[in-house]
Amino acid sequence: MKISASFLSCRKIEKAIEKLSLTDVDYIHVDFVDNTFCQGKKIPMRKLKKIYRYTAKRLDVHLMVKKPKKYIKQFVKLNTEMITFPIEIEKDIEKNLNLIKKYGLKCGLSINPDTNLHLLEKWLDKIDMILIMGVNPGYGGQEFIPEVKNRVEIVRKMITEHQAKTLLSIDGGIDQEIAKEVTPFVDIIVSGSYITNSDDYQLTIDRLRGKIGPEKEADTPNI
């Protein structure tokens, strides 16, 4: 299982990215909002264009925007591996997926907690990843919605039944306990404030991977 770390909730994003770069986290997760599709903390593109100064890790970009096209073109210029956008935008989904593929990147669709999961079925053979939201998108630090665990299991079954190669990712309110519950079903876990609010990023990432159990925490030295 891979870990994608978000810095959305951090005040000093440059420092957080630098610290994440010293860990074995697989991706840096970028949540980008336009305050049209959803409200939230907007990171200026001028800052994101300088992200290469702080990390060499590949970016896992989640565009929470109404019109992905222009933002796709900006993120392909960065060290991006995959771009995901909301299935809820409804319009021009295929065009945007094809645009991402045109630039040689992996493409994906995200789906909110109250959106019908069966909308995903027609896209399974055309996308590289499904990102299930464990919270309503926009702000970091929210608590995981318990019912989403069942949604994860349903989507995993959907992928298996279609014999699709689509990766399954989950984002929102992920801590050690939630990670343990969803790990059997997902390929990628996205975690933000649980990592960046901790004193030791690597230790927290190890907890998410299941390498360290709660009973061992007292014996683990601080680094």
LINZIMO-V171910 format. One record per residue. N is the residue number from 1. RES is the residue in one letter. SS is DSSP state (hx for helix, st for strand, lp for the rest). PHI is phi in whole degrees, -180 to 180 (none if undefined). Layout:
n = (N,N)
res = (RES,RES)
ss = (SS,SS)
phi = (PHI,PHI)
This chain:
n = (1,2,3,4,5,6,7,8,9,10,11,12,13,14,15,16,17,18,19,20,21,22,23,24,25,26,27,28,29,30,31,32,33,34,35,36,37,38,39,40,41,42,43,44,45,46,47,48,49,50,51,52,53,54,55,56,57,58,59,60,61,62,63,64,65,66,67,68,69,70,71,72,73,74,75,76,77,78,79,80,81,82,83,84,85,86,87,88,89,90,91,92,93,94,95,96,97,98,99,100,101,102,103,104,105,106,107,108,109,110,111,112,113,114,115,116,117,118,119,120,121,122,123,124,125,126,127,128,129,130,131,132,133,134,135,136,137,138,139,140,141,142,143,144,145,146,147,148,149,150,151,152,153,154,155,156,157,158,159,160,161,162,163,164,165,166,167,168,169,170,171,172,173,174,175,176,177,178,179,180,181,182,183,184,185,186,187,188,189,190,191,192,193,194,195,196,197,198,199,200,201,202,203,204,205,206,207,208,209,210,211,212,213,214,215,216,217,218,219,220,221,222,223)
res = (M,K,I,S,A,S,F,L,S,C,R,K,I,E,K,A,I,E,K,L,S,L,T,D,V,D,Y,I,H,V,D,F,V,D,N,T,F,C,Q,G,K,K,I,P,M,R,K,L,K,K,I,Y,R,Y,T,A,K,R,L,D,V,H,L,M,V,K,K,P,K,K,Y,I,K,Q,F,V,K,L,N,T,E,M,I,T,F,P,I,E,I,E,K,D,I,E,K,N,L,N,L,I,K,K,Y,G,L,K,C,G,L,S,I,N,P,D,T,N,L,H,L,L,E,K,W,L,D,K,I,D,M,I,L,I,M,G,V,N,P,G,Y,G,G,Q,E,F,I,P,E,V,K,N,R,V,E,I,V,R,K,M,I,T,E,H,Q,A,K,T,L,L,S,I,D,G,G,I,D,Q,E,I,A,K,E,V,T,P,F,V,D,I,I,V,S,G,S,Y,I,T,N,S,D,D,Y,Q,L,T,I,D,R,L,R,G,K,I,G,P,E,K,E,A,D,T,P,N,I)
ss = (lp,st,st,st,st,st,lp,lp,lp,lp,lp,lp,hx,hx,hx,hx,hx,hx,hx,hx,hx,lp,lp,lp,lp,lp,st,st,st,st,st,st,st,lp,lp,lp,lp,lp,lp,lp,lp,lp,lp,lp,hx,hx,hx,hx,lp,lp,hx,hx,hx,lp,lp,lp,lp,lp,st,st,st,st,st,st,lp,lp,lp,lp,hx,hx,hx,hx,hx,hx,hx,lp,lp,lp,lp,st,st,st,st,st,st,st,hx,hx,hx,lp,lp,lp,hx,hx,hx,hx,hx,hx,hx,hx,hx,hx,lp,lp,lp,st,st,st,st,st,st,lp,lp,lp,lp,lp,hx,hx,hx,hx,hx,hx,hx,lp,lp,lp,lp,lp,st,st,st,st,st,lp,lp,lp,lp,lp,lp,lp,lp,lp,lp,lp,lp,lp,lp,hx,hx,hx,hx,hx,hx,hx,hx,hx,hx,hx,hx,hx,hx,lp,lp,lp,lp,lp,st,st,st,st,st,lp,lp,lp,lp,hx,hx,hx,hx,hx,hx,hx,lp,lp,lp,lp,lp,st,st,st,st,lp,hx,hx,hx,hx,lp,lp,lp,lp,hx,hx,hx,hx,hx,hx,hx,hx,hx,lp,lp,lp,lp,hx,hx,hx,hx,hx,hx,lp,lp,lp,lp)
phi = (none,-101,-117,-117,-102,-99,-117,-55,-85,-85,-76,-105,-67,-62,-65,-63,-65,-61,-68,-65,-67,-88,-102,-97,-59,-81,-139,-98,-91,-111,-93,-123,-110,-109,58,-118,-65,-154,-88,172,-75,-100,-91,-59,-61,-63,-76,-66,-66,-102,-63,-63,-71,-111,-155,-106,-72,-70,-97,-113,-99,-114,-89,-96,-135,-79,-127,-65,-50,-70,-78,-57,-64,-80,-76,-67,-80,-98,-85,-94,-101,-146,-128,-119,-139,-73,-66,-70,-69,67,-88,61,-61,-64,-62,-70,-63,-66,-66,-62,-64,-57,-87,79,-104,-78,-119,-152,-123,-100,-140,-78,-59,-108,-94,-61,-65,-69,-65,-76,-57,-70,-104,-56,-85,-114,-125,-93,-152,-113,-110,-89,-85,-90,-142,-76,-65,141,-124,-79,86,-77,-83,-61,-83,-54,-65,-67,-58,-66,-64,-60,-64,-65,-68,-60,-64,-60,-63,-64,-66,-86,53,-87,-98,-63,-77,-119,-124,-134,-143,120,72,-86,-123,-60,-69,-65,-57,-62,-73,-97,-52,-64,-114,-112,-101,-136,-112,-102,-137,-115,-62,-60,-82,-76,-90,-88,-79,-132,-60,-64,-61,-68,-64,-62,-63,-64,-77,83,-78,-128,-91,-54,-70,-97,-59,-67,-92,-92,-70,-75,-108)
